[in-house]
Amino acid sequence: MTDGSSDGDLGEELRWLLRDPMPHSLQSVSLELFTWLGIDDELIDLEHSAAASPEAAGVRGADDTTTFTFARPSGDVLEVEFDHESRSLSGQLIPPRAATVVLQNPAVPDRVAESNSRGVFTFDDVATGPTRLVLRDPIDPSSARRTRWVVV
């Protein structure tokens, strides 16, 4: 069974496609899609999330914090604590190192902090809602590592 086209028609169509270059915008989008091939390599997985409760701690008063532990297969760990009352978010990179930390929340502009030599960083007055952190090495800023989105 044939579809009515001949090898000559197919050859002519292929020659036409090769003469007509891909639009630059399509080429740019196509190249950007290749960045998604390694997206899982850039993600820092959420290993643990816990909201502290006064009952569990056996104390009076509210310890209104949520902790998140993110880890990479390489052994790098990111410990984060969000204090709901003060709306502050603090964290530590393990092993300790200096890094640029970007706090992302779709409702507000990105915020930037630098971790100190012990790997500690803090953000005050953090907007609640979906949040993620992006870590950039000061030596190679293009090597960003992102946490998964969490809700604070």
N, CA, C and O atoms as a GROMACS GRO file, in nm:
protein
  608
    1MET      N    1   0.085  -0.117   0.000
    1MET     CA    2   0.000   0.000   0.000
    1MET      C    3   0.090   0.123   0.000
    1MET      O    4   0.190   0.127   0.071
    2THR      N    5   0.055   0.223  -0.078
    2THR     CA    6   0.133   0.346  -0.085
    2THR      C    7   0.046   0.464  -0.047
    2THR      O    8  -0.076   0.457  -0.053
    3ASP      N    9   0.112   0.572  -0.008
    3ASP     CA   10   0.036   0.692   0.030
    3ASP      C   11   0.026   0.790  -0.087
    3ASP      O   12  -0.018   0.903  -0.067
    4GLY      N   13   0.063   0.751  -0.202
    4GLY     CA   14   0.051   0.834  -0.320
    4GLY      C   15   0.174   0.919  -0.348
    4GLY      O   16   0.178   0.985  -0.452
    5SER      N   17   0.271   0.919  -0.262
    5SER     CA   18   0.391   0.999  -0.287
    5SER      C   19   0.500   0.907  -0.339
    5SER      O   20   0.501   0.786  -0.313
    6SER      N   21   0.591   0.965  -0.411
    6SER     CA   22   0.701   0.887  -0.465
    6SER      C   23   0.830   0.926  -0.395
    6SER      O   24   0.835   1.025  -0.322
    7ASP      N   25   0.932   0.847  -0.417
    7ASP     CA   26   1.063   0.879  -0.359
    7ASP      C   27   1.112   1.014  -0.407
    7ASP      O   28   1.179   1.087  -0.334
    8GLY      N   29   1.078   1.049  -0.532
    8GLY     CA   30   1.118   1.178  -0.587
    8GLY      C   31   1.052   1.293  -0.513
    8GLY      O   32   1.116   1.395  -0.488
    9ASP      N   33   0.924   1.276  -0.476
    9ASP     CA   34   0.853   1.380  -0.401
    9ASP      C   35   0.916   1.396  -0.263
    9ASP      O   36   0.935   1.508  -0.214
   10LEU      N   37   0.948   1.285  -0.201
   10LEU     CA   38   1.009   1.289  -0.069
   10LEU      C   39   1.146   1.357  -0.074
   10LEU      O   40   1.180   1.437   0.012
   11GLY      N   41   1.223   1.324  -0.176
   11GLY     CA   42   1.354   1.387  -0.192
   11GLY      C   43   1.343   1.537  -0.213
   11GLY      O   44   1.422   1.614  -0.158
   12GLU      N   45   1.244   1.579  -0.292
   12GLU     CA   46   1.223   1.721  -0.316
   12GLU      C   47   1.182   1.792  -0.187
   12GLU      O   48   1.228   1.903  -0.160
   13GLU      N   49   1.098   1.728  -0.108
   13GLU     CA   50   1.053   1.788   0.018
   13GLU      C   51   1.171   1.802   0.116
   13GLU      O   52   1.184   1.903   0.185
   14LEU      N   53   1.255   1.701   0.121
   14LEU     CA   54   1.372   1.708   0.208
   14LEU      C   55   1.468   1.818   0.163
   14LEU      O   56   1.524   1.890   0.247
   15ARG      N   57   1.488   1.833   0.030
   15ARG     CA   58   1.574   1.940  -0.021
   15ARG      C   59   1.516   2.077   0.017
   15ARG      O   60   1.591   2.167   0.053
   16TRP      N   61   1.382   2.092   0.010
   16TRP     CA   62   1.318   2.218   0.045
   16TRP      C   63   1.338   2.248   0.194
   16TRP      O   64   1.366   2.363   0.230
   17LEU      N   65   1.325   2.147   0.279
   17LEU     CA   66   1.344   2.168   0.423
   17LEU      C   67   1.486   2.212   0.455
   17LEU      O   68   1.508   2.295   0.543
   18LEU      N   69   1.582   2.157   0.383
   18LEU     CA   70   1.722   2.193   0.408
   18LEU      C   71   1.754   2.334   0.360
   18LEU      O   72   1.840   2.400   0.416
   19ARG      N   73   1.684   2.381   0.256
   19ARG     CA   74   1.706   2.517   0.206
   19ARG      C   75   1.643   2.621   0.296
   19ARG      O   76   1.692   2.734   0.304
   20ASP      N   77   1.534   2.586   0.367
   20ASP     CA   78   1.461   2.680   0.451
   20ASP      C   79   1.514   2.667   0.594
   20ASP      O   80   1.480   2.571   0.663
   21PRO      N   81   1.595   2.762   0.639
   21PRO     CA   82   1.652   2.747   0.773
   21PRO      C   83   1.546   2.762   0.882
   21PRO      O   84   1.442   2.825   0.862
   22MET      N   85   1.575   2.701   0.995
   22MET     CA   86   1.485   2.709   1.110
   22MET      C   87   1.484   2.853   1.162
   22MET      O   88   1.590   2.915   1.172
   23PRO      N   89   1.366   2.908   1.194
   23PRO     CA   90   1.362   3.044   1.249
   23PRO      C   91   1.446   3.053   1.376
   23PRO      O   92   1.451   2.959   1.456
   24HIS      N   93   1.511   3.167   1.394
   24HIS     CA   94   1.600   3.185   1.508
   24HIS      C   95   1.528   3.162   1.641
   24HIS      O   96   1.583   3.099   1.732
   25SER      N   97   1.405   3.212   1.654
   25SER     CA   98   1.331   3.197   1.779
   25SER      C   99   1.305   3.050   1.810
   25SER      O  100   1.314   3.008   1.925
   26LEU      N  101   1.273   2.971   1.708
   26LEU     CA  102   1.250   2.829   1.728
   26LEU      C  103   1.380   2.758   1.764
   26LEU      O  104   1.381   2.668   1.847
   27GLN      N  105   1.489   2.800   1.701
   27GLN     CA  106   1.618   2.742   1.732
   27GLN      C  107   1.656   2.770   1.878
   27GLN      O  108   1.706   2.682   1.946
   28SER      N  109   1.632   2.893   1.926
   28SER     CA  110   1.664   2.929   2.064
   28SER      C  111   1.583   2.846   2.162
   28SER      O  112   1.636   2.795   2.261
   29VAL      N  113   1.453   2.834   2.135
   29VAL     CA  114   1.366   2.756   2.224
   29VAL      C  115   1.410   2.610   2.224
   29VAL      O  116   1.413   2.546   2.329
   30SER      N  117   1.444   2.558   2.107
   30SER     CA  118   1.488   2.418   2.098
   30SER      C  119   1.614   2.394   2.180
   30SER      O  120   1.624   2.294   2.250
   31LEU      N  121   1.708   2.486   2.172
   31LEU     CA  122   1.831   2.472   2.249
   31LEU      C  123   1.805   2.482   2.399
   31LEU      O  124   1.867   2.411   2.478
   32GLU      N  125   1.715   2.571   2.439
   32GLU     CA  126   1.682   2.586   2.581
   32GLU      C  127   1.618   2.460   2.637
   32GLU      O  128   1.635   2.428   2.755
   33LEU      N  129   1.544   2.388   2.553
   33LEU     CA  130   1.480   2.265   2.600
   33LEU      C  131   1.584   2.160   2.640
   33LEU      O  132   1.555   2.075   2.725
   34PHE      N  133   1.702   2.165   2.582
   34PHE     CA  134   1.806   2.070   2.620
   34PHE      C  135   1.850   2.089   2.765
   34PHE      O  136   1.900   1.996   2.827
   35THR      N  137   1.832   2.209   2.820
   35THR     CA  138   1.867   2.230   2.961
   35THR      C  139   1.781   2.145   3.053
   35THR      O  140   1.822   2.115   3.165
   36TRP      N  141   1.663   2.105   3.007
   36TRP     CA  142   1.576   2.022   3.089
   36TRP      C  143   1.626   1.879   3.099
   36TRP      O  144   1.581   1.805   3.187
   37LEU      N  145   1.717   1.838   3.014
   37LEU     CA  146   1.768   1.701   3.020
   37LEU      C  147   1.836   1.671   3.153
   37LEU      O  148   1.826   1.560   3.203
   38GLY      N  149   1.904   1.770   3.209
   38GLY     CA  150   1.974   1.748   3.335
   38GLY      C  151   1.906   1.812   3.454
   38GLY      O  152   1.970   1.835   3.557
   39ILE      N  153   1.777   1.842   3.442
   39ILE     CA  154   1.709   1.916   3.548
   39ILE      C  155   1.711   1.840   3.680
   39ILE      O  156   1.724   1.902   3.786
   40ASP      N  157   1.700   1.708   3.678
   40ASP     CA  158   1.703   1.633   3.803
   40ASP      C  159   1.839   1.640   3.870
   40ASP      O  160   1.848   1.631   3.993
   41ASP      N  161   1.946   1.657   3.791
   41ASP     CA  162   2.079   1.671   3.849
   41ASP      C  163   2.091   1.800   3.928
   41ASP      O  164   2.170   1.807   4.022
   42GLU      N  165   2.013   1.902   3.890
   42GLU     CA  166   2.021   2.031   3.956
   42GLU      C  167   1.932   2.039   4.079
   42GLU      O  168   1.948   2.130   4.160
   43LEU      N  169   1.837   1.945   4.094
   43LEU     CA  170   1.744   1.952   4.205
   43LEU      C  171   1.805   1.894   4.332
   43LEU      O  172   1.877   1.794   4.330
   44ILE      N  173   1.773   1.959   4.442
   44ILE     CA  174   1.811   1.909   4.573
   44ILE      C  175   1.683   1.851   4.632
   44ILE      O  176   1.588   1.925   4.656
   45ASP      N  177   1.680   1.721   4.656
   45ASP     CA  178   1.558   1.653   4.699
   45ASP      C  179   1.523   1.682   4.844
   45ASP      O  180   1.610   1.696   4.929
   46LEU      N  181   1.392   1.690   4.870
   46LEU     CA  182   1.342   1.706   5.005
   46LEU      C  183   1.347   1.570   5.072
   46LEU      O  184   1.280   1.477   5.028
   47GLU      N  185   1.426   1.558   5.177
   47GLU     CA  186   1.440   1.432   5.248
   47GLU      C  187   1.346   1.424   5.367
   47GLU      O  188   1.296   1.317   5.401
   48HIS      N  189   1.321   1.540   5.430
   48HIS     CA  190   1.240   1.539   5.552
   48HIS      C  191   1.178   1.677   5.572
   48HIS      O  192   1.240   1.779   5.545
   49SER      N  193   1.054   1.678   5.620
   49SER     CA  194   0.986   1.802   5.654
   49SER      C  195   0.909   1.775   5.782
   49SER      O  196   0.840   1.674   5.795
   50ALA      N  197   0.919   1.867   5.878
   50ALA     CA  198   0.849   1.847   6.004
   50ALA      C  199   0.809   1.980   6.063
   50ALA      O  200   0.887   2.075   6.066
   51ALA      N  201   0.686   1.986   6.110
   51ALA     CA  202   0.638   2.102   6.184
   51ALA      C  203   0.648   2.068   6.331
   51ALA      O  204   0.594   1.967   6.376
   52ALA      N  205   0.715   2.152   6.407
   52ALA     CA  206   0.728   2.129   6.550
   52ALA      C  207   0.594   2.158   6.616
   52ALA      O  208   0.525   2.253   6.579
   53SER      N  209   0.557   2.077   6.713
   53SER     CA  210   0.433   2.101   6.787
   53SER      C  211   0.463   2.100   6.935
   53SER      O  212   0.547   2.022   6.980
   54PRO      N  213   0.396   2.184   7.013
   54PRO     CA  214   0.420   2.188   7.157
   54PRO      C  215   0.390   2.054   7.224
   54PRO      O  216   0.459   2.015   7.318
   55GLU      N  217   0.287   1.984   7.176
   55GLU     CA  218   0.252   1.856   7.236
   55GLU      C  219   0.364   1.754   7.219
   55GLU      O  220   0.397   1.680   7.312
   56ALA      N  221   0.423   1.752   7.101
   56ALA     CA  222   0.531   1.656   7.075
   56ALA      C  223   0.654   1.689   7.158
   56ALA      O  224   0.725   1.599   7.202
   57ALA      N  225   0.677   1.816   7.180
   57ALA     CA  226   0.794   1.856   7.256
   57ALA      C  227   0.770   1.848   7.406
   57ALA      O  228   0.864   1.847   7.485
   58GLY      N  229   0.642   1.842   7.447
   58GLY     CA  230   0.611   1.833   7.589
   58GLY      C  231   0.634   1.964   7.663
   58GLY      O  232   0.667   1.962   7.781
   59VAL      N  233   0.618   2.077   7.595
   59VAL     CA  234   0.640   2.207   7.659
   59VAL      C  235   0.518   2.295   7.637
   59VAL      O  236   0.435   2.268   7.551
   60ARG      N  237   0.509   2.401   7.716
   60ARG     CA  238   0.401   2.498   7.699
   60ARG      C  239   0.442   2.600   7.595
   60ARG      O  240   0.561   2.622   7.573
   61GLY      N  241   0.345   2.660   7.530
   61GLY     CA  242   0.374   2.763   7.431
   61GLY      C  243   0.390   2.702   7.294
   61GLY      O  244   0.401   2.581   7.277
   62ALA      N  245   0.390   2.790   7.197
   62ALA     CA  246   0.397   2.744   7.059
   62ALA      C  247   0.537   2.756   7.004
   62ALA      O  248   0.596   2.864   7.004
   63ASP      N  249   0.589   2.646   6.959
   63ASP     CA  250   0.715   2.647   6.885
   63ASP      C  251   0.674   2.634   6.739
   63ASP      O  252   0.671   2.524   6.683
   64ASP      N  253   0.642   2.746   6.680
   64ASP     CA  254   0.578   2.749   6.548
   64ASP      C  255   0.683   2.749   6.438
   64ASP      O  256   0.699   2.848   6.367
   65THR      N  257   0.755   2.639   6.423
   65THR     CA  258   0.857   2.628   6.320
   65THR      C  259   0.834   2.505   6.235
   65THR      O  260   0.775   2.406   6.278
   66THR      N  261   0.883   2.513   6.114
   66THR     CA  262   0.885   2.398   6.024
   66THR      C  263   1.027   2.380   5.977
   66THR      O  264   1.093   2.477   5.938
   67THR      N  265   1.075   2.258   5.982
   67THR     CA  266   1.211   2.230   5.935
   67THR      C  267   1.203   2.147   5.807
   67THR      O  268   1.114   2.063   5.789
   68PHE      N  269   1.299   2.172   5.721
   68PHE     CA  270   1.312   2.099   5.596
   68PHE      C  271   1.456   2.052   5.585
   68PHE      O  272   1.549   2.126   5.616
   69THR      N  273   1.474   1.930   5.541
   69THR     CA  274   1.607   1.878   5.512
   69THR      C  275   1.610   1.837   5.366
   69THR      O  276   1.535   1.751   5.322
   70PHE      N  277   1.698   1.901   5.293
   70PHE     CA  278   1.718   1.870   5.152
   70PHE      C  279   1.853   1.801   5.138
   70PHE      O  280   1.948   1.836   5.207
   71ALA      N  281   1.862   1.702   5.049
   71ALA     CA  282   1.989   1.630   5.032
   71ALA      C  283   2.010   1.594   4.885
   71ALA      O  284   1.915   1.577   4.808
   72ARG      N  285   2.137   1.585   4.851
   72ARG     CA  286   2.176   1.541   4.717
   72ARG      C  287   2.247   1.406   4.730
   72ARG      O  288   2.304   1.377   4.836
   73PRO      N  289   2.244   1.325   4.626
   73PRO     CA  290   2.314   1.196   4.632
   73PRO      C  291   2.462   1.210   4.666
   73PRO      O  292   2.523   1.117   4.719
   74SER      N  293   2.521   1.326   4.635
   74SER     CA  294   2.663   1.347   4.664
   74SER      C  295   2.690   1.358   4.813
   74SER      O  296   2.806   1.354   4.855
   75GLY      N  297   2.584   1.370   4.894
   75GLY     CA  298   2.602   1.383   5.038
   75GLY      C  299   2.584   1.525   5.089
   75GLY      O  300   2.576   1.547   5.210
   76ASP      N  301   2.576   1.622   4.998
   76ASP     CA  302   2.550   1.759   5.040
   76ASP      C  303   2.411   1.768   5.102
   76ASP      O  304   2.316   1.709   5.052
   77VAL      N  305   2.401   1.844   5.211
   77VAL     CA  306   2.274   1.859   5.282
   77VAL      C  307   2.246   2.007   5.301
   77VAL      O  308   2.338   2.086   5.320
   78LEU      N  309   2.118   2.042   5.297
   78LEU     CA  310   2.073   2.178   5.325
   78LEU      C  311   1.965   2.166   5.432
   78LEU      O  312   1.857   2.112   5.407
   79GLU      N  313   1.994   2.218   5.551
   79GLU     CA  314   1.898   2.221   5.661
   79GLU      C  315   1.833   2.358   5.664
   79GLU      O  316   1.904   2.459   5.664
   80VAL      N  317   1.700   2.364   5.665
   80VAL     CA  318   1.628   2.491   5.663
   80VAL      C  319   1.523   2.491   5.773
   80VAL      O  320   1.456   2.390   5.796
   81GLU      N  321   1.509   2.604   5.841
   81GLU     CA  322   1.405   2.620   5.941
   81GLU      C  323   1.326   2.747   5.913
   81GLU      O  324   1.383   2.854   5.893
   82PHE      N  325   1.193   2.734   5.911
   82PHE     CA  326   1.106   2.850   5.892
   82PHE      C  327   1.030   2.874   6.021
   82PHE      O  328   0.960   2.785   6.070
   83ASP      N  329   1.044   2.995   6.077
   83ASP     CA  330   0.973   3.035   6.198
   83ASP      C  331   0.847   3.111   6.154
   83ASP      O  332   0.856   3.222   6.101
   84HIS      N  333   0.732   3.051   6.176
   84HIS     CA  334   0.606   3.109   6.129
   84HIS      C  335   0.572   3.239   6.202
   84HIS      O  336   0.513   3.330   6.143
   85GLU      N  337   0.608   3.249   6.329
   85GLU     CA  338   0.576   3.369   6.406
   85GLU      C  339   0.656   3.490   6.358
   85GLU      O  340   0.599   3.596   6.334
   86SER      N  341   0.787   3.475   6.345
   86SER     CA  342   0.871   3.587   6.302
   86SER      C  343   0.884   3.594   6.150
   86SER      O  344   0.936   3.692   6.096
   87ARG      N  345   0.837   3.490   6.082
   87ARG     CA  346   0.847   3.479   5.936
   87ARG      C  347   0.991   3.487   5.888
   87ARG      O  348   1.021   3.547   5.785
   88SER      N  349   1.082   3.425   5.965
   88SER     CA  350   1.222   3.420   5.924
   88SER      C  351   1.256   3.279   5.877
   88SER      O  352   1.203   3.180   5.928
   89LEU      N  353   1.344   3.273   5.781
   89LEU     CA  354   1.391   3.146   5.728
   89LEU      C  355   1.542   3.144   5.742
   89LEU      O  356   1.611   3.234   5.694
   90SER      N  357   1.592   3.042   5.808
   90SER     CA  358   1.739   3.030   5.824
   90SER      C  359   1.780   2.891   5.778
   90SER      O  360   1.701   2.797   5.781
   91GLY      N  361   1.904   2.882   5.737
   91GLY     CA  362   1.952   2.753   5.688
   91GLY      C  363   2.101   2.738   5.701
   91GLY      O  364   2.174   2.833   5.729
   92GLN      N  365   2.145   2.615   5.680
   92GLN     CA  366   2.288   2.585   5.683
   92GLN      C  367   2.320   2.482   5.577
   92GLN      O  368   2.250   2.382   5.561
   93LEU      N  369   2.427   2.509   5.504
   93LEU     CA  370   2.479   2.417   5.404
   93LEU      C  371   2.576   2.322   5.471
   93LEU      O  372   2.662   2.366   5.547
   94ILE      N  373   2.563   2.194   5.444
   94ILE     CA  374   2.652   2.092   5.500
   94ILE      C  375   2.706   2.010   5.384
   94ILE      O  376   2.627   1.950   5.313
   95PRO      N  377   2.838   2.004   5.363
   95PRO     CA  378   2.943   2.067   5.441
   95PRO      C  379   2.938   2.220   5.430
   95PRO      O  380   2.893   2.274   5.329
   96PRO      N  381   2.985   2.288   5.535
   96PRO     CA  382   2.980   2.435   5.536
   96PRO      C  383   3.059   2.494   5.422
   96PRO      O  384   3.169   2.450   5.389
   97ARG      N  385   3.000   2.597   5.360
   97ARG     CA  386   3.069   2.668   5.253
   97ARG      C  387   2.996   2.797   5.222
   97ARG      O  388   2.878   2.812   5.253
   98ALA      N  389   3.066   2.888   5.161
   98ALA     CA  390   3.006   3.013   5.118
   98ALA      C  391   2.929   2.987   4.989
   98ALA      O  392   2.973   2.911   4.902
   99ALA      N  393   2.814   3.051   4.978
   99ALA     CA  394   2.732   3.038   4.858
   99ALA      C  395   2.636   3.157   4.851
   99ALA      O  396   2.606   3.220   4.952
  100THR      N  397   2.588   3.184   4.731
  100THR     CA  398   2.480   3.280   4.714
  100THR      C  399   2.351   3.201   4.721
  100THR      O  400   2.334   3.102   4.650
  101VAL      N  401   2.260   3.245   4.807
  101VAL     CA  402   2.132   3.176   4.825
  101VAL      C  403   2.021   3.270   4.778
  101VAL      O  404   2.010   3.383   4.823
  102VAL      N  405   1.940   3.220   4.686
  102VAL     CA  406   1.828   3.299   4.633
  102VAL      C  407   1.699   3.237   4.685
  102VAL      O  408   1.676   3.117   4.669
  103LEU      N  409   1.615   3.320   4.746
  103LEU     CA  410   1.485   3.278   4.795
  103LEU      C  411   1.382   3.315   4.690
  103LEU      O  412   1.368   3.432   4.655
  104GLN      N  413   1.310   3.215   4.639
  104GLN     CA  414   1.210   3.240   4.535
  104GLN      C  415   1.070   3.207   4.586
  104GLN      O  416   1.047   3.103   4.647
  105ASN      N  417   0.978   3.299   4.559
  105ASN     CA  418   0.837   3.283   4.591
  105ASN      C  419   0.763   3.354   4.478
  105ASN      O  420   0.791   3.471   4.452
  106PRO      N  421   0.668   3.288   4.410
  106PRO     CA  422   0.603   3.350   4.295
  106PRO      C  423   0.531   3.482   4.326
  106PRO      O  424   0.507   3.562   4.236
  107ALA      N  425   0.497   3.505   4.453
  107ALA     CA  426   0.421   3.624   4.489
  107ALA      C  427   0.507   3.749   4.509
  107ALA      O  428   0.454   3.860   4.511
  108VAL      N  429   0.637   3.731   4.522
  108VAL     CA  430   0.725   3.844   4.551
  108VAL      C  431   0.854   3.832   4.470
  108VAL      O  432   0.887   3.724   4.422
  109PRO      N  433   0.927   3.943   4.455
  109PRO     CA  434   1.056   3.935   4.384
  109PRO      C  435   1.156   3.844   4.458
  109PRO      O  436   1.148   3.828   4.580
  110ASP      N  437   1.248   3.786   4.382
  110ASP     CA  438   1.353   3.703   4.441
  110ASP      C  439   1.434   3.784   4.542
  110ASP      O  440   1.454   3.904   4.525
  111ARG      N  441   1.480   3.716   4.646
  111ARG     CA  442   1.567   3.779   4.745
  111ARG      C  443   1.697   3.701   4.751
  111ARG      O  444   1.699   3.580   4.728
  112VAL      N  445   1.806   3.772   4.782
  112VAL     CA  446   1.939   3.711   4.780
  112VAL      C  447   2.007   3.730   4.914
  112VAL      O  448   2.000   3.837   4.975
  113ALA      N  449   2.073   3.624   4.960
  113ALA     CA  450   2.155   3.629   5.081
  113ALA      C  451   2.284   3.551   5.053
  113ALA      O  452   2.288   3.465   4.965
  114GLU      N  453   2.386   3.583   5.128
  114GLU     CA  454   2.513   3.510   5.117
  114GLU      C  455   2.530   3.425   5.242
  114GLU      O  456   2.512   3.473   5.354
  115SER      N  457   2.566   3.299   5.224
  115SER     CA  458   2.597   3.217   5.341
  115SER      C  459   2.737   3.253   5.387
  115SER      O  460   2.822   3.292   5.307
  116ASN      N  461   2.760   3.240   5.517
  116ASN     CA  462   2.893   3.270   5.570
  116ASN      C  463   2.983   3.147   5.556
  116ASN      O  464   2.945   3.047   5.496
  117SER      N  465   3.101   3.155   5.611
  117SER     CA  466   3.198   3.045   5.598
  117SER      C  467   3.150   2.918   5.668
  117SER      O  468   3.200   2.809   5.639
  118ARG      N  469   3.054   2.930   5.760
  118ARG     CA  470   2.996   2.812   5.826
  118ARG      C  471   2.875   2.759   5.750
  118ARG      O  472   2.811   2.662   5.792
  119GLY      N  473   2.844   2.825   5.635
  119GLY     CA  474   2.733   2.780   5.553
  119GLY      C  475   2.598   2.829   5.601
  119GLY      O  476   2.495   2.780   5.554
  120VAL      N  477   2.595   2.925   5.693
  120VAL     CA  478   2.470   2.974   5.752
  120VAL      C  479   2.419   3.096   5.677
  120VAL      O  480   2.496   3.184   5.639
  121PHE      N  481   2.287   3.101   5.656
  121PHE     CA  482   2.222   3.217   5.592
  121PHE      C  483   2.086   3.238   5.657
  121PHE      O  484   2.031   3.148   5.720
  122THR      N  485   2.033   3.361   5.641
  122THR     CA  486   1.903   3.396   5.700
  122THR      C  487   1.828   3.493   5.610
  122THR      O  488   1.888   3.580   5.547
  123PHE      N  489   1.697   3.476   5.604
  123PHE     CA  490   1.607   3.570   5.539
  123PHE      C  491   1.503   3.611   5.642
  123PHE      O  492   1.444   3.525   5.707
  124ASP      N  493   1.479   3.740   5.658
  124ASP     CA  494   1.374   3.790   5.746
  124ASP      C  495   1.254   3.833   5.664
  124ASP      O  496   1.264   3.859   5.544
  125ASP      N  497   1.137   3.838   5.731
  125ASP     CA  498   1.014   3.884   5.669
  125ASP      C  499   0.984   3.809   5.539
  125ASP      O  500   0.965   3.870   5.434
  126VAL      N  501   0.981   3.677   5.549
  126VAL     CA  502   0.960   3.590   5.433
  126VAL      C  503   0.810   3.577   5.406
  126VAL      O  504   0.732   3.551   5.497
  127ALA      N  505   0.772   3.594   5.280
  127ALA     CA  506   0.632   3.576   5.241
  127ALA      C  507   0.596   3.428   5.250
  127ALA      O  508   0.676   3.342   5.214
  128THR      N  509   0.476   3.400   5.298
  128THR     CA  510   0.431   3.262   5.305
  128THR      C  511   0.384   3.217   5.167
  128THR      O  512   0.353   3.299   5.081
  129GLY      N  513   0.379   3.087   5.149
  129GLY     CA  514   0.335   3.030   5.022
  129GLY      C  515   0.443   2.942   4.963
  129GLY      O  516   0.538   2.906   5.032
  130PRO      N  517   0.429   2.905   4.835
  130PRO     CA  518   0.528   2.820   4.770
  130PRO      C  519   0.665   2.890   4.767
  130PRO      O  520   0.676   3.006   4.730
  131THR      N  521   0.766   2.816   4.807
  131THR     CA  522   0.900   2.873   4.819
  131THR      C  523   1.003   2.769   4.777
  131THR      O  524   0.986   2.649   4.799
  132ARG      N  525   1.110   2.818   4.718
  132ARG     CA  526   1.225   2.732   4.694
  132ARG      C  527   1.351   2.815   4.707
  132ARG      O  528   1.347   2.938   4.702
  133LEU      N  529   1.463   2.745   4.725
  133LEU     CA  530   1.593   2.809   4.736
  133LEU      C  531   1.678   2.767   4.617
  133LEU      O  532   1.671   2.654   4.568
  134VAL      N  533   1.758   2.862   4.571
  134VAL     CA  534   1.853   2.835   4.463
  134VAL      C  535   1.991   2.866   4.520
  134VAL      O  536   2.014   2.975   4.572
  135LEU      N  537   2.082   2.770   4.511
  135LEU     CA  538   2.218   2.787   4.562
  135LEU      C  539   2.314   2.805   4.446
  135LEU      O  540   2.312   2.728   4.350
  136ARG      N  541   2.397   2.907   4.456
  136ARG     CA  542   2.497   2.932   4.352
  136ARG      C  543   2.635   2.937   4.415
  136ARG      O  544   2.657   3.004   4.515
  137ASP      N  545   2.725   2.865   4.354
  137ASP     CA  546   2.864   2.864   4.397
  137ASP      C  547   2.927   2.997   4.358
  137ASP      O  548   2.914   3.039   4.243
  138PRO      N  549   2.996   3.066   4.451
  138PRO     CA  550   3.055   3.196   4.416
  138PRO      C  551   3.163   3.186   4.308
  138PRO      O  552   3.189   3.284   4.238
  139ILE      N  553   3.226   3.071   4.296
  139ILE     CA  554   3.330   3.054   4.194
  139ILE      C  555   3.268   3.027   4.058
  139ILE      O  556   3.319   3.073   3.956
  140ASP      N  557   3.156   2.954   4.055
  140ASP     CA  558   3.088   2.922   3.930
  140ASP      C  559   2.939   2.952   3.945
  140ASP      O  560   2.861   2.860   3.970
  141PRO      N  561   2.897   3.080   3.930
  141PRO     CA  562   2.757   3.118   3.950
  141PRO      C  563   2.659   3.048   3.856
  141PRO      O  564   2.539   3.044   3.884
  142SER      N  565   2.708   2.992   3.745
  142SER     CA  566   2.618   2.924   3.652
  142SER      C  567   2.576   2.786   3.703
  142SER      O  568   2.484   2.726   3.648
  143SER      N  569   2.642   2.737   3.807
  143SER     CA  570   2.612   2.603   3.858
  143SER      C  571   2.506   2.611   3.969
  143SER      O  572   2.536   2.585   4.085
  144ALA      N  573   2.385   2.647   3.933
  144ALA     CA  574   2.277   2.662   4.030
  144ALA      C  575   2.220   2.527   4.069
  144ALA      O  576   2.203   2.438   3.986
  145ARG      N  577   2.190   2.512   4.197
  145ARG     CA  578   2.120   2.395   4.251
  145ARG      C  579   1.992   2.446   4.315
  145ARG      O  580   1.993   2.542   4.391
  146ARG      N  581   1.882   2.381   4.282
  146ARG     CA  582   1.751   2.427   4.329
  146ARG      C  583   1.687   2.324   4.420
  146ARG      O  584   1.697   2.203   4.397
  147THR      N  585   1.619   2.372   4.526
  147THR     CA  586   1.539   2.282   4.605
  147THR      C  587   1.405   2.263   4.535
  147THR      O  588   1.369   2.340   4.446
  148ARG      N  589   1.336   2.164   4.573
  148ARG     CA  590   1.199   2.148   4.526
  148ARG      C  591   1.114   2.253   4.595
  148ARG      O  592   1.150   2.302   4.702
  149TRP      N  593   1.001   2.286   4.536
  149TRP     CA  594   0.909   2.384   4.597
  149TRP      C  595   0.850   2.325   4.723
  149TRP      O  596   0.809   2.209   4.725
  150VAL      N  597   0.845   2.405   4.830
  150VAL     CA  598   0.779   2.368   4.955
  150VAL      C  599   0.689   2.485   4.994
  150VAL      O  600   0.706   2.596   4.944
  151VAL      N  601   0.595   2.461   5.081
  151VAL     CA  602   0.506   2.567   5.127
  151VAL      C  603   0.546   2.606   5.269
  151VAL      O  604   0.553   2.522   5.358
  152VAL      N  605   0.574   2.737   5.287
  152VAL     CA  606   0.606   2.788   5.420
  152VAL      C  607   0.496   2.882   5.466
  152VAL      O  608   0.504   2.937   5.576
   0.00000   0.00000   0.00000
